[in-house]
Amino acid sequence: MTTSPAAALHDSEQRLVRTVDSLADDQWPEPSVLPGWSRAHVIAHVALNAEGLAGALDNLVRGEPGAMYQSNEKRDADIEELAAATPPDIRERLFAAGERLRDALAALSDDDWTGSIDRVPGGPSFPVLALPATRRREVEIHHADLRCGYRHTDWPRDFCIELLDAVTTDQAANPDTDDFKISATDLGKTWQLGADEPVVAGSGVDLGWWLVGRGSGEGLSTASGVLPRIGAWRRTPAK
């Protein structure tokens, strides 16, 4: 039986919650995978992302204008502010934000699901229908970014396929990314990013991790031994 996007998102968030719950206070300031961001920054970002999504959806239901963030600058400042709070405060914001987002999704009508929300006033916009999958990418990728036992190699198979569907589309349109094809040897699937050659082969999780700008291509191979150039993924925080 296929799991619904909302149920898959809930499962991913519960795994993240268990990891966050296991952190000792002195582990929060330690570095994450993301340069310049501590674990507290990553958790603060994930919490504020849920708050922003929930707020934008609440406005959509009321028929009022609204966006996830007031501005990119305000979004960055809010992350810094929350990251400086105590671990219990950040943890509570994360838990409450997840619950608020679940309530906001549950309140959507059929017409609401056909709408869109803005990241910041004036756009960019994205469809509400894609929101559960988009949020799940935030949760799963940043869970691995915490470097707290949960790794990209722990990503569920269905998530890995969804991630590769999304990130290959994004990277194929990225002018800073070379043309190539990937082959997920464990999934029996390939994705073309503008060309049939060269082929980058490896597990789906290692391909996904590399394509979202993490690591240096560990576990991947090409016929020449050289990996193609990839540009920054548009969803990677500018940190």
N, C-alpha and C positions, 0 to 999 in steps of 0.2 A: 504494500500500500504506500502511495506517495504521500510524504509529509507536506502539509500546507506551508507556504512561505512564512506565515505568522508563527506557526508551531516550530519551524526550523529556527527562526530568529529567537524564539523563547529558549530553545535548547542551548543555543550558542551563548545567550546572555547568562543563563544559569551556570554554564561552565566558567564564564568570566567571573561571576559573583563568587563562586567557590574559591577561585584563585585569589581574588582580592581579599576575601575573608581570611585566607591563610597567611597573609603578609603581616610580619611583625612591623612595628612602627619604624624601626631603624632601616627597613628595607625600602621604604617609600622614596627616600631621596636618592637612592642608587640609580645609576644610569640605565636607561632603556636601550633598545636597539637604535632608536632615533637620535641622531646627533643633537646635543643641546637639550634634550628632554629627559627628565628623570621619570621614574615610574609614576610619581605623583602627577606629572604633566600629562602622561598618557591617559591615566584614569580620569583626570579632570576633563580632558578633551572628550573622552567617550561619554562622560556624564553630560557635559554641556551640549554635545551633539544630540543626545536624546531629548534634552530640554528644548533645544531649538526646533527639532522636528515636531515635537508635541505642540509647541506654541504655534507653529505655522499651521498645523492641522486644525487646532482649535479655531484659529481665525478663518480657515477655509470653511469649516462647518457653519460658522456664524455669518459667512458671506462677507467678511471684512478683509481688507488688505493686511498683509503681514508677511514676514520672511523669517527664516531660521535665525539669522544674525542681523543686527542693526548695520554692521559694516564689517569688513575683514579686520580692520584695526581693533574694533570693539571685541570681536571674537578672540583675537590673539591676547588682548589685555585681560579678558575674562578668564582665559585658560591660565595665564600667569598668576592672576589673583587667587583662583581656586587652588592651584597647585601649591600655593604657599600656606594654605589652611592646614589644620591638623588632620592626620589620617582618618580619625572617626568622622570628621565633618565631610571630607571628600567621599568616604565610603557611603555615608548617608545620602549625599547628593546623587551618587551613582545609583543606589538602590531605588530612591524615590523617582529619579528620572526614568528609569526603566519601567516602573509601574505606571508613571504618567503617560509614557508613550504607548504602552499596551492599551490603556484606557482610551487614548485618542484614536488609535487604530480601530478599536471596537466600536467607537461612536460614529464611524464613517458610514454614510449611506451609499447606495449603488452609484448615485450621481457624483458623490464626492470622490469615489475611486477613479473616476474618469478625469479628474482635475489635475492640477499641477501646483507646486509650491516653489517659491524662490529661495535661493540660498541667501542672497542679500537683496535689498530693495532694487528692483530693476533687473534682476536676474544675475546669474543664470538660473534657469528653471529646470525642474525635472518632474516626471509624472508620478503621481501618488501611487499608482499601481506598482511602480518599481521600488517603492520605499522600503518594504520589508527586506528585499534582497540587498539594497544599498546599505541599509543599516547593518545587516548581517556581515557585510564585508568590513565595515568599520569595526565591529565587535571582534570578528575572528582574526583579522590582521593585527589589530592593536593588542589583542590578547597575547599573540605570539611576540609582539614587540616588548612586552613586559619582561621577557627573559626570566620567567619565574616557574619554570618547569614545563609549561605548555608551549610547544613548539609548532612551527608550520607543518612539521611532519605529523602532527596530531589532527590536522584539519580533516573533517569528514569528507568522504569521497564526493558526495553531492555538492558540497560547498566548493570543493576544488574545481569541479567542472563548471559551475556557475561563475566562479572567479575567472577562470581562463576564458570563458565566453566573453566576459566584460572587458578584461584587461587587454586581450588580443585586439578587440575592436578599437579600444582607445589607442593602443600603441601603433596599430596599423595606420591610424590617422595622424600620428605624431611626426612632424617633420624632422625631429631629431633621432628618429628610430630607423635603422636600416631595414631593408626588405629581407624577409626570411620566413621559414616555417618551423613550427614546433611539433614535436612528436612526444606525446605522453605515453611512455612505454608501458606503464602499469594500467593505464586507462583504455588503451587501444584506440586513441583518438588523436587527430592532428588538427592544427589550426594554422591557417595561412596568414602571414602578415605582409602581403604584397608580392610574394614570390614563392616558388617551390624549392629554391635552394638559396643559401645553405639550410640544412635541417639541424635544428637544435634538439637533441634528444635527452630525455631524462624522465624522472617521475613527475607526475602532475604537480605535487606539492613543491618540488624544487623549482620547476618551471614557473609556477605562480609566484613564489617568493622572489625569484630573480626579476620577473617582469614588473612587480610592484616596487622595485628599487631597493630590495633588501639583499644583502650578501653580494658575492661577486661571481655567482654562477656555480657554486659548489654542487657537485653531482651531475652536472650537465656536460654534454659532449657535442662536438661537430667533427666532420670529416677532416677539416684543416687543423683542428685543435684550438681555433680562435673563435670566441663568441662574437656575434654581431653587436654593433653599438645599439643601445636602447636609450631613449630620452627619459626624462623624469616623468613618472606617472602623475597625471593631473590630480589624483586624490592623495598624493603624498604630502604631508604637512611640510611647509617651507621652514624646516628647522634642521 
